[in-house]
Amino acid sequence: MSVHVFPQLVIPETLAAGPGPGNTDARVLQRFAAAGVADHMQPDVLRGMVECKHMLRAVWGTDNVHTFGVAGTGWSALDMMFSAVQPGDKVVAFANGTFSGIDALTLRIKAATPAELAANPLDPQAASVTVIEVAHGTSVSGEDVERALAEHKPKWAFMAHWETGSGRINDLAGFSEACERHGVLGLVDAVSSLGVEDFRIDDYPGVAGWASCPQKGICCLPLTYAPVSFDDRYMDSLRATGASTYANHPIFEARHWGIVDGQDVEKGTYHRTHSGYAVAAFHEALRLTLEEGLAKRSQSYIHHEDVLRAAVETMGCTVTSNMTSLVVLNLPPALAGREMELVQHCRAQNFGIWPTLSAPVQVRIGILNQLNPRAISDIVMRFAAAIQDLDGTVDMDAVTDVLDQRYGTAIAAE
């Protein structure tokens, strides 16, 4: 049999202007590339892991000792967080977009009885799980959570903090307070909010488990470490029931990060082969976050999202999102129905915007790690050009006026 050797793979530079992954900072890439070829138990790798867990607690704003990184993307962290949910557990899950919908499916899989799983292995209808569907483009409110928890009285409640599928911020304070009132263990998908919004998870005591990712607000290489944090109530429940997993088991993974029996210890125990390259990149991404400060970064996202929003609205688009790292929009009426065509046109030019992944089809433009006037102006001008390429009408003078009014001489100064 002949073997065909393909040419060396060359991936061009792309402007990542979608919901995530975001553009990785050059400092993070440099630390990744500069890491020596090291055994995964080499002392500097282990020291880096210890420092990472302490920095991560500072970024999260928590005293939870069970705060560490799960090897992989945000889905690995979410799978770990949901591992405490057992077959037959009563769960209320709130879904208002693609990703909270997938989270709800995960919970139905975790909570399904063997019979329910066998009846429909890929889409089990677990009787113990209630999914509250909130309309696309609408945020989950504290009132939504209060009504559902009062009626169903679950053990667990789940909500995404920021739902990237629809670009909506959900009511975290209302969720936490309702969980406290009803004695429910809250679980939160913070994949899109960590490193973008200035918040401390210890301010939300109704939430027992948190899961995030490395490649959005933390702006690290996608396959490094996805942050998780679990409080004592979560860990007590997990110890009482166990979890039918190994690779993403919170207790086993915590031990590798030097967290044993709820205490930081001098040396962890082997659980998986960690990458020295990934540890170095994650370490630098956390350093960057702490150096800049979440308050400053959060305000920068607010400012630059406001400029992008004003610019696309000047082009005739209607924005339906309220996230600060992402604008979700409807195209001008003359281009309605051509969302996928426009997105593919942009991608062909290495301008990576995204459609929504469920109905209604909208366009998503993200600004992760693009927090400067030149980057936002580049995104705006590329998007305006794409609309014009599809024979849409754009008043370029008005768009330029928006950028000039919001940024002034800042662009020229860069």
N, C-alpha and C positions, 0 to 999 in steps of 0.2 A: 504494500500500500504506500503510495507516494504521500509525502508530508509537505504541505504548503506552509512556508514561513512568511507570514504577513510582514509588510514594512513596519518600521518602528512607529509606534503610536505618537502622534503629535496633536495635542489639544490646544486650540488657540485661546488667547485671552478673551474672556467674556465679561461684559458688564452684567453682573448678577443683580437684577433689579426686580426680583420676585419676592415671594413671602419667605424664602429661605431654602437652602443655605445662603448665608450672606457671604460677601467677600471677606476672606481671611486677612487679617492684618499682616503686613510684611514682617513684623517682629516675630509673630507666631510661626510663620513659615520658615523664618531663619532659624529659630530654635529647633524646629522639627528637623530641618536639613542638617543642622550642625551637631545633633546628638550623636555621640559615638556608638559604635556597634557594641551594645552591652547586654549582658545576661539580664533577664527580667528581675532577678533577685540581687542585682549589683547594688551596693550601698547608696550610690547617688540616685538611682531610680527609686529605691525605697524612701530615701529622704524626700525626694520630690513628691511622692505620694502623700507623705505625712504633711508636707507644707501645703499641698493642694487641698486636703480636707479642711485644714484650718482656714485657708483663704476662702474656700467655698462657704464655710459657715459665716464668714464676714459678708460675703456677697449676698447670701440668702437673708442675712439678718436673723440668725437663730443660735440658740444654745443646744439644739438637738445634737447629741453626740453621733447619732446615726445619720450623718450627712456625709456623702461621699459620691464618687462617680461610678457609673455602670459602663463597662466597655461597650461602645456601640453608639447608635443614634438615639433620638428621643423615644423611639418605639421600644428600645431595650429598657429604658427607665420606666416607661409606662407599664410594660409587661411585669417588671419587678414590683411596682407599686400595687398593681392589681393582683399579684400572687397571693396576697393575704385573703382575698375573697374566695370563699369555699362554696362547693355545690350546695344549693339550697339557701344560701345567705340572701336576706332581703336587701335589695339595692334600689335606689332611685338615681337615675342618670338623666342629666339634662343635655339635650343635643340641639345646637343651633347652627350647624355647619358640617362640612365634610369630616373634619377630624374628631370633633366631639361625637359625631355619629359612629366613626370607627371605634372610638373609645367605648361607646355604648355596646357595640357588637362584641368587643373584647370582654366586657363585663358579663354579657349574656353567655359567652363561651365559658368563662370562669365559674359562673354561678349555676350553670345548667347541671341538672342531675344526669347520671349516665344514660337514662332512658331518653331525656330531652335531647342530649347531645347525639345519641344514635339516631333519633328520629329526623334530625336535620343538622348534620355535622358542621356545615359551613355557615349556617344561620339559625342557631338554636333559639327556640322561643321559650326561654326560661321563665317559668311562671313566677319566680321570686324576684324578677327584675322588672321594674317599671321605668320605661323611657318616656320622659316628658319632651315632646317635640316643640321647640320654640321656633317661630317662623324665621326663615333665612332673612338676614338683614336686620334682625331684632336681637337685642341683648337679653340674657337671662336676668331677671330681676330678683331682688330679695323676696318680693311678694310671691313670685312663682315658686321659689324654694320653700317658703313657709307653708304655702298651701299643700304642696306635695308631701312634705315631711309630716305635717299634721295628719294628713289622710292615710298615708301608707306605713308610717312608723318603721322605717328600715333600720338595719344595722349600719349600712354604708350609704353615703350620698356622694355623687360625683358631678363635677362641673369643670369645663375648661375655663381658665382665667381669661385668656385672649384666644378667640376662635379665628384661626387664620383662614379657614375656608370662606368665611363671610366678612372677616375684618372687624368683628365686634368684640368689645370689652364687656365681660359679664360682671355682675355685682358680687365681688369677692367678699366685701364686708357683710352684705346681706346673707350670703351663703354661709359664712362662718357663724354668724349670730344665730341663724336658724338651726344649724347643726348643734350648737351649744344648748339652745332651748330644748331641743328634742332628744338630747343624748345620743346623737348620731355621729359616727366617725366620717369626717369629710375627707375626700380625696380630690386633689386638684391637678389638672394638666396645666403646667406653667411653661410649656415648651416655647411659647412665643413671647412671654412677658419677662422672664428672667434676663437681667442685663439690659433691659429697655426701660421698664418702669421702675421708679424708685419706691420700693416697698420692702417691709420686713415681714417675713412669714410668722415670726413669733407674735405679731400683732393680730393674728387670726387664729385664736386658740381652738376654734371649732374644726379646724383642718388638721387631720392626723397624718396625712401623707401627701407629699409633693413630688412631682416628676417634671424634669425639664430636658433640655438637649444642649449639645455644645455648639451647634452650627448656626444658631440664630443670634440672640442677644449677646452671647458670650463670644461669638465670632471666632470659633476655633475650627480646625479641620473637622469635617463631618464625622469621621470614624475615630473619635478620641473617647471622651468620657461624658456621659449624660448625667447631670446632677440629680440626686434624689435626697430627700430629707424626711425622716420618720420620727414622730414623737413617741413617748413612752406608751401611750394607749395603743398605738398601732403595733408596737413591738410586743406588748403583752398579748394582744389578740393573735398575732402571728405565732408566738410561742405556744399558745394554748391549742391552736388548730394545726400548725405546720403549714407547709405549702408543697404542692405537687410539682416542684421544679427543682433544678439544681443550678444551672448556669446563672439564672437571675434570682436566686434566693437571697433575700436581704441579709440574713444572718451570715450565710457563708461568704457573701461578697464583702460584708462589713469586716469580717475577720481578716481578709486580705489587706484591708486599709488600716489595720491595726486598731480595730474596734471590737472588743471581746467582752461579752456580758455587760454591755452598757458603759464600758470604760475604754479610754485611750490607753493602749499598751505600747511597750517599747518596740515590739516587733510583731507583725501580722503573721498569719499562717497561709500557706499556699492554697489558692482557689483556682486561679486561671493564669495563663501566661500573659502578663501585661507587657505592652510595648514601651520601651524607653523613649522612642520617638514621640509616641502619643502623650506620655507623661510630660515630656519637655514642652510640647505644644500647649497642652492644657494648662500647665503651670504658668506659661507666659501669658496666655489669654486671661487667666485670673489676675495676674499681676497688672495687666493693662486696665482691667475693669476697676480694680481697687485704686490704681494710680489716678485714673480720670475721676473716679467717684460717681456713684449711681445718680446722685442728685444732679450733677452737671450733665451727665450723659442723657438722663431723662429729659431735661430741659432742652437739650440740643435736638433730640428726636421730635419734641413738640414743635419747636421752631421750624425745622426743615420740613416736617410733614405738612405744616400749615402753608408753607410756600408751594409745595407740590400740589396740594389740594386746590389752592387758589389758581394755579396755572392751568390745571386740567379742566377746572370749571370754566375758565376763560375760553377754553377750546370747545365748550358746549357739552362737556361730560357732566354727569350727575354722580356725586360721591355718596355712597351709602354706608361707609365704614366709619368707625371712631377710634381705631388703633392709631398709634403714632409712628409705627414702623412700616405701615402698609396702607395704601389707598386702594379701595375696591370701588369700581366705578361702572356706570352704564355709559356706553358710547353715545355720541350725538345721535338723534333720531334718524338721520340720513344713513348712518352706518349700523343701525340696529340689526342684529343677526349675523354680523360679520366679525364677531369677536375673535373666533378661532383663526380666521384668515389674517387678522391684524397681528395676533400674537405670533403666528408662524412667520409672518413677514418680518417681524422684529427679530425673532430668533435667528433667521437666516442671515441677519447682519450682526450676530453676536451681541444682541441686546436682549437679555433674558428676562422678559416679563412673562406673566402667567395668566391663564384663564382660571376662573373658579372650576372646581372639579365636580360640581353638582349643579343642578338647575336652581335658579336661573343662571345662564352663562353670563358672567361678567369678566372684566379685566382687572387684574391685580398688579399693582406696581409697588415694589418695596424699596426701602432705603437703608437696609441693614449695613452698617459700617460705611455709609455714604454721607457722613455728617459734615459736609462742607459745601459752600456755595457752588464751587465749580462742578462737583459731582451731581448735585441736584439740577443745576442748569443743563448739564449734559443729558440727564434723564429726560428733562422737560423737552429739550430741543429734538431729541431722538423720537420721542413719542409724537410730538407735533408733526415731524417729517413723515412718520408712519401714517398718520391720519391723512395727510396730504397725498401720500403715495396711493392711498385707496380712494382718491378723488374726494376726500372730505375737505371741508372749508375751515381754515384756521386763520384768525386775525393775528399774524405774527407780531405786529406792532403792539397789540394788546398783551400778548404773552410776554414779550420783552419788557414791557412796562411793569408787569407783575414782578419779574425778576429784579429789575432795577430798583423798584420801590422797596422790595423786601431786603435786598442784599446791598444795594448802593454800590459803593466802590470795593466791596469785599471780594468780588470776582477778579477784578483787575489786580488787586493786591496779592493774590495768590501766585 
